[in-house]
Amino acid sequence: MKPLLLSLLAFLIAPTTAIAENYFLILAKKGTGLERIEMKNLDECKELGEQWSAASGSHTYACLKSD
C-alpha cells in the first residue's frame, strides 16, 4: 500500500508538460495562406519571425501563446 501511495504522491507533485507554456509562430504568406510552427519560448518565436520577415520582404508573422 505504501509504494502505491508514494507513487501517486510523486505523480501529483512532479511537474508535467501540460503545464508548460508553448508558443506558436504564425507565418502569413501573402497570397498562399498561413503556416503554424510550435516554438519553445517567446524569444525563439520572435527571432525566427524576424528572420522570416526580413528574408521574404512582404510576409508577416505573429507569435501566439497557447493555453
Rosetta blueprint (number, residue, H / E / L):
1 M L
2 K H
3 P H
4 L H
5 L H
6 L H
7 S H
8 L H
9 L H
10 A H
11 F H
12 L H
13 I H
14 A L
15 P L
16 T L
17 T L
18 A L
19 I L
20 A L
21 E L
22 N L
23 Y E
24 F E
25 L E
26 I E
27 L E
28 A E
29 K E
30 K L
31 G L
32 T L
33 G E
34 L E
35 E E
36 R E
37 I E
38 E E
39 M E
40 K L
41 N L
42 L H
43 D H
44 E H
45 C H
46 K H
47 E H
48 L H
49 G H
50 E H
51 Q H
52 W H
53 S H
54 A H
55 A H
56 S H
57 G L
58 S L
59 H L
60 T E
61 Y E
62 A E
63 C E
64 L E
65 K E
66 S L
67 D L
